Amino acid sequence: MADRDRLKEQVIAEVDRRRDELIALSLKIHANPEIAFQEEKASAWLADYLESEGFAVERGICQLPTAFRASYGKGEPRVAFLAEYDALPGVGHGCGHNIIGTASAAAGLAAKAVAGETGGTVLVIGTPAEEAAGGKVYMAARGAFQGLTCAMMAHPGNRDVAVSYALACLELNVEYHGKAAHAAARPEAGLNALDAMVAAFVNIGLLRQQLRDSARVHGIITDGGQAVNVIPHHTAASLLLRAEEDAYLDESLKGKVLACFQAAAQATGCRLEYRWGEESRYKAMRTNLAFAAAYQGNIESLGRRVMEPESRRSMGSTDMGNVSAIVPAIHPSVAVAPPDIPIHTEAFRDLAASEAGHRALLDSAKALAMTAVDVLTDAELRQRMRNEFESSE
């Protein structure tokens, strides 16, 4: 234990030694926001930084030009820090991914500094497009996380949390095809595709009473017709279905929501077309509790007080859930903002480039690197993580 404490002091010192360059890199990414799959600058800056410090870097992995894998060392255990760096359209880094990407790179560099003593392999994996298309979804399907002992990252937020929850999320795109007619002269000659869409949304509103509290169904009409004096012959909508458990989404929620659209088609005589976005589906987050407990001890040793999540009902979704289905994983939150400032806002974006953001960057990098020391040096912890993961499959 004393030896492990010494190694943790070394990784803390390594992050502190790099303080100025880490903050500069975070601010550079923040000042150059790039949306999903367009993160050419951020990806290159992070990959180049790691390569210049001795990591072997593969760019454009998994057929994604802005994804990368940086590795140092050899053999087991294989500990990965996942870097996100995409921004939100219009808001910029309102989710603080400039902090995530830099902190994961910093944690990798700190863990590298002790890898000669711990053994094993340290990886930093660049994962684009968390905010939109789910880069980790495609990377998971293409084998990017196979063979890892564990994967971790820390997300900026408005409270310090070790155990995170996230909903499974599936996109549904629907279209109704009706028949156009003059809306005043001969409306009876038409089949109103807008009526079908409105009826379907009303059905969904009524359905919510029979859904689990944590389930979510929300969407928008993307085509509601072209002219007010024409019976709409075509309408379209895009929806997201979310559930706390993947099984509930598959076995219950999908069928109930689809029935809402099918019933509206039957009532109006319109033809329904639909497509599930299974290729970009986010799975529910399976936080590994043994792993999270190690992280919690480390982040609290830095002076932060870990809280319980506000509630399971306050969950969004993340493609880290897809990683957690493959290897033991954690996705803790590190406070950048006070509780009354939500992420995905301009106020949060500004805090991601403030002193509070810099503290979160350094603290999360240290805590992640310290947790890597635990995993690399503690075979009993690794076994508990693996046993828990296998028992939850």
N, C-alpha and C positions, 0 to 999 in steps of 0.2 A: 504493500500500500504506500509506504514511504517513497519507493521508487516511482510509483505512478504519480504521486503528488509532485515529485520533482519534474517529471515529464510535462505535467500540466502547467507548472510554473514556466517551463520553457516555451510552450505554445503561446501562453499569454504574453510572454516577453517578445516573441516573434511578431505577434499582431501589433503590439505597442511600438516595436521598432519600425514597422511599416506604416504607422498611423497616417502620416501626411500623404504618402503615395496612394493609400487606399481611399482616403477622402477625396483626393483629386480625381481618381478614377470614377468613383461614384458620382461626383458632380459632373464629370464629362458625359457620362451616360445619361444623367438626368437632363442635361442641357441639349441633348441630341436624341429626343424620343423617337423611337421607330416602332411601328405597329407590327402585328403578327406576321412572321415569316419575312419581314423586311429588315431585320435587326443586323444589317451588314456591319455597321460600325461597332456596335456594342459587342457582337460576337467576336469580331476580329481583335478588338482591344483586349478582351478577356483572354482569348486564346494566345495572342502574342505575349501578353504579360506572363502567363503560365509557362509558355515555351521558353521565354528569356530566363526563367528561373529554374530550368532543368527538367520540366515536364515534357514527356513525349506527347505531341498533340496530333490528333486526327481531325481534320475539318470536313464538314459536309457529310457527316455520318447519317445513316438511316435514310439516305436519299433526300435529306433536308439541308439546303445550302448553309443555313445559319446555325446548325447544330454542330457540336464538337465533343470530343472526348480527350481529356488530358490525363495522363497516368504517370505515376512514379512508383518505383519499387517493383516487387515481384511476389507472387505466391499469395497464400491466404494469411489472414483475412483480407477481403477486398472491400474497402470502405469508400463509399461515393458521396460526394457533396453535389447537389443538383443546383445549377445556376439558371435563373430566369432573368430576362432582360428586355422583354417586349413592353411596350407602352400602350396606353388606351387612346383610341382615336379622339381627338379634340381635347383631351384632358392631359395628355402626356403621362408622366410617371405618377399618376394619382393612386397607384397601387404599390409604389415604392420598389419596383423591380430593379431599379438602379442599386438599391441596398442589397437585395437578394443576390444578384449576380456577383457583386463585389465581395460580399461576406462569404459566399461559398468559395470563391477563388482564394480569399484570405485564409479561410479555414484549411483549404488544401495546402497552401504554402506553409502554414504553421504545422500541420500534421507531417508534411514532408521533412521539416526540420528535425523531427524525432524518429522518423521512419527507420533510420539506421539502427536504432536501439529496439524499436518495437517489432520490426519485420512487417511483412504484409505489403499490400498495395494501396496507395492513396489515389483516388480518381476525382476529378472535377468534370462533370458532364453538363455541357451547355444544352439547355432545353428551350427552344423557341416557342412562341405563340401560345402561352398559357391562357392569355386573355380571350382568345377568339377560337381558334381551330383545335387547340389541344395538342401541342407538339408532342407531349409525353405519350399521348394515346397512340400516335403513329410510331413513336420510338419504341414503346413497349411491344407493339405488335411486330416490330422488326428486330426484336432481340436485344435492344440496347441495355437492358437491365438484368439479363440473364447472367448467372454466375457471381452476382454480388453477394456479399455477406449482409449488407444493409445499405440503405440510402437515406439521406437526410437533407433538409434545408430549413431555414427559418424565414417566416414571412412577417414583414412589418404590419403592425396593427394598432389598435387603441387599448390593448391590455396585454399583459404577459401571461401566456398560456402554454402549457407543455403538451396537453392532450387536445388535439383538434378533431373536429368532426366535419364532414363534408358530405353533401348529398350526391348520390348517383344522378346523372343528368343525361337526358336523351332528347334529341331534336326530332320534331315531327313537322313535315311540310305537307300541306294539303291544298288541293285545288278542286273547285266545283266547275263543271261544264254544263251550262244551261242552253237557252235559246233566246236570241235577241228579238225584241219586238218594240214597236212604238209604245212608250209608257202611257200615253193618253189615248191614242186612237184605237189600238188593239192590244192592250196589255195581256188579255187572255190568250193571245197567240204565243206568248213567251214562256220560258221557264227561268225563274229568277234565281240566278246563282248567288246574288247578295242575300236574298231571303234565306237560302240554305246556310250561308256562312253565319248570319246573325243567329239563326236558330241553333246552330251548333255551339256557338259561344254561350248562348243562354243555357243550353243543356249542360255545358261545363260548369257554369255558375251554380246550377242546381246540384250537380254532382258533388261539389266540394263538401257538402254536409256529410257525405258518405265516405270521405277519404280520411286516411290517418292524418293526425294533426301536423305531422312533419312533411307530408307530401305537398308538392307544389305543381300547379299547372298554370302557365301564363304564356300569352302570345299576342301577336299583332296581326291585323289584316294588312297584307302587303299589296293587294289589288282588290279594290272594292267597286270596280266599274269605271266606265270612261265618260259617260254623259248622263245627266239627270233625266233626260227625256227618252232614254233607251233602257229597256229591261236588261240588266247586266247578264251577259252570256258567260262570263268568266270571272271568278274571284279566286284569291289565293291567300294563304295565311301561313305563318311560321310560329311554332310553339315549342316550349321546353317543358318536359316532364321531369320532376325531381322526386326522389324518394330516399329515405334513410337507409334502406336496404335494397340491394340489387334485385333480390328475389321478389320483393313486393312490387318493384317497378315492372318486372317481367311478367309476373303471374297474375297481377291484379290491375295495376294502374293503366298499363298500355291498352288492355282490352276495354276497360271502362271508357277511356277517353276516345278511342276509336269508335266505339258504339255511339257516342254523341254525334260524331260526324256522319256515321252511316244512317242514323235515324233521321237526320236533317236531309240527307239525300233522298231517302224514301219519301219523306213528307212533301218535298218540293218537286220531285221528279228529275232532279239534276243528277249528273254522273259525278261520282267522287273518285279522285285519284289521290293517293297519299304515298309518302316515302319516309321511312324511319332513318335517321342519321346514325346508324349503328357504327359506321366507320369512325365517327368522331365522338363516341359516347364516353362520358366521364363516369368512372366507377366510384362507388362510395369509398370514403377514406377509412382504412383500417389501421388506426394508430397502434403501433406495437407498444404496449404499456410498460414492459420491462425496459425497452429502449428509451421511452419517454421519461421514465423515472431517473435514468442516468442523466439525461439532458437536464431535467429539472434540478437535480442536485448541483449541477455545474453552473447553470444560469443563476441560481440563487446564491451560489458562492461569490458571484460578482456583484451582489447587492440588490438584485431584482427580486420582487415578491411575486411568485407565480399564483395566478388566480384560476378558479374554475371558469370554463366558458360561460358566457352570459346565459346561454341556454342552447339546447340542441335545436330549437326552432329558429335560431338566428344563423343558420348555416347557409353558405353558398355552396359552390362546387369547385373542384380543382382536379386537374389531370394528374396530380400526385396520387389520387386514389387509384389510378391504373398501375402506378408503380407499387403501391402498397399491397396489391393483389399478387405481386411477383416476389417481393423480398420484404423483410421487416423494414418498416419505414416510419419516420416521424415528420411532422409538418407543424412545428410550434409557431407561436406568434410572439413577436417582440414589440413592446409598446414604443411607438413613435409619437402618437397623438393622444390627447385625453379621450375619455370614453364617449364624449358627445360629438366627436368628429369622426365620421365614418370614412372608410376607404373609398376609392373611386370618386373622389371629390377634388376640387382645386385646392381646398384648404389642406387636405392630406398631401397633395402633390408638393405644396410649398414646404410642409414639414419634412418631407423626404429629403430635402436639400438643406435642412437646418441643423443646428447643433444637436437637437434631439435625434434627428436622423443619423448624424454621425455617431452618436453614442450607441444607437441601436445597431449600426453597422459593426462597430468594434466589439460590442458585447455579444452579438450573435456569432460573429466570427470566432471569438474566444470560446464560447460555450459549445459550438459545433466541434471545434478542434479538440477541446477537452473530452467531449463525448467520444470522439474518434479514438482518443487515447484509451478510454475505458474499453471500447470494443476491441481494439488491437491487442490489449494486454490482459484481458479478463476472459478466459475460456468459459468460465461458469456463466458470465453474463451472455456471451454468445449463445450458449446452449439454452438458456432461459428464453432468449429472443426467438430462437428457432423453434423451441417447443410450443411457445405461444402462437407463433405464426402458423405452424402446422395444425394446431388444434382448432384454429379458426377458419381453416380452408373448407 
